[in-house]
């Protein structure tokens, strides 16, 4: 299934919070460079950012969840 980049973060913490929000709401998501930053123990985000990806079909609802976290979202 094709993936879409929906946000790019400069902070591991912010990226992981967003990832948790999506997963808690049943939306599968991944961070594209969490492995490299963890393996090398350095922050790579200022250079290329940490990309948050979701399935194309979940893109719109994922963006709404992240942009309006207090809003109840109906599918």
PEJO-V99139 format. One record per residue. N is the residue number from 1. RES is the residue in one letter. SS is DSSP state (H for helix, E for strand, - for the rest). PHI is phi in whole degrees, -180 to 180 (NA if undefined). NEAR is the number of other ideal C-beta (glycine too) atoms within 12 Angstrom. Layout:
n=N res=RES ss=SS phi=PHI near=NEAR
n=N res=RES ss=SS phi=PHI near=NEAR
This chain:
n=1 res=X ss=- phi=NA near=12
n=2 res=X ss=- phi=-65 near=11
n=3 res=X ss=E phi=-110 near=20
n=4 res=X ss=E phi=-121 near=23
n=5 res=X ss=E phi=-80 near=25
n=6 res=X ss=E phi=-107 near=32
n=7 res=X ss=E phi=-152 near=29
n=8 res=X ss=E phi=-126 near=21
n=9 res=X ss=E phi=-112 near=30
n=10 res=X ss=- phi=-100 near=19
n=11 res=X ss=- phi=-131 near=20
n=12 res=X ss=H phi=-59 near=26
n=13 res=X ss=H phi=-62 near=17
n=14 res=X ss=H phi=-63 near=20
n=15 res=X ss=H phi=-64 near=33
n=16 res=X ss=H phi=-72 near=22
n=17 res=X ss=H phi=-65 near=21
n=18 res=X ss=H phi=-62 near=33
n=19 res=X ss=H phi=-58 near=31
n=20 res=X ss=H phi=-64 near=19
n=21 res=X ss=H phi=-60 near=29
n=22 res=X ss=H phi=-66 near=32
n=23 res=X ss=H phi=-64 near=20
n=24 res=X ss=H phi=-63 near=16
n=25 res=X ss=- phi=-94 near=23
n=26 res=X ss=- phi=81 near=16
n=27 res=X ss=- phi=-105 near=30
n=28 res=X ss=- phi=-63 near=21
n=29 res=X ss=E phi=-151 near=36
n=30 res=X ss=E phi=-139 near=27
n=31 res=X ss=E phi=-106 near=35
n=32 res=X ss=- phi=-79 near=26
n=33 res=X ss=- phi=-125 near=27
n=34 res=X ss=H phi=-64 near=24
n=35 res=X ss=H phi=-72 near=14
n=36 res=X ss=H phi=-66 near=19
n=37 res=X ss=H phi=-69 near=27
n=38 res=X ss=H phi=-75 near=15
n=39 res=X ss=H phi=-69 near=10
n=40 res=X ss=H phi=-86 near=11
n=41 res=X ss=- phi=68 near=10
n=42 res=X ss=- phi=-126 near=13
n=43 res=X ss=- phi=-89 near=21
n=44 res=X ss=- phi=-93 near=25
n=45 res=X ss=H phi=-55 near=25
n=46 res=X ss=H phi=-61 near=14
n=47 res=X ss=H phi=-88 near=13
n=48 res=X ss=H phi=-130 near=16
n=49 res=X ss=- phi=77 near=22
n=50 res=X ss=E phi=-107 near=34
n=51 res=X ss=E phi=-91 near=27
n=52 res=X ss=E phi=-99 near=39
n=53 res=X ss=E phi=-119 near=30
n=54 res=X ss=E phi=-136 near=35
n=55 res=X ss=E phi=-60 near=21
n=56 res=X ss=H phi=-52 near=16
n=57 res=X ss=H phi=-68 near=15
n=58 res=X ss=H phi=-98 near=29
n=59 res=X ss=H phi=-55 near=25
n=60 res=X ss=H phi=-64 near=18
n=61 res=X ss=H phi=-69 near=27
n=62 res=X ss=H phi=-63 near=36
n=63 res=X ss=H phi=-63 near=24
n=64 res=X ss=H phi=-64 near=23
n=65 res=X ss=H phi=-61 near=32
n=66 res=X ss=H phi=-75 near=31
n=67 res=X ss=H phi=-81 near=16
n=68 res=X ss=- phi=-136 near=13
n=69 res=X ss=- phi=-64 near=18
n=70 res=X ss=- phi=-89 near=10
n=71 res=X ss=- phi=-84 near=13
n=72 res=X ss=- phi=-78 near=10
n=73 res=X ss=- phi=-109 near=21
n=74 res=X ss=- phi=-101 near=7
n=75 res=X ss=- phi=-86 near=13
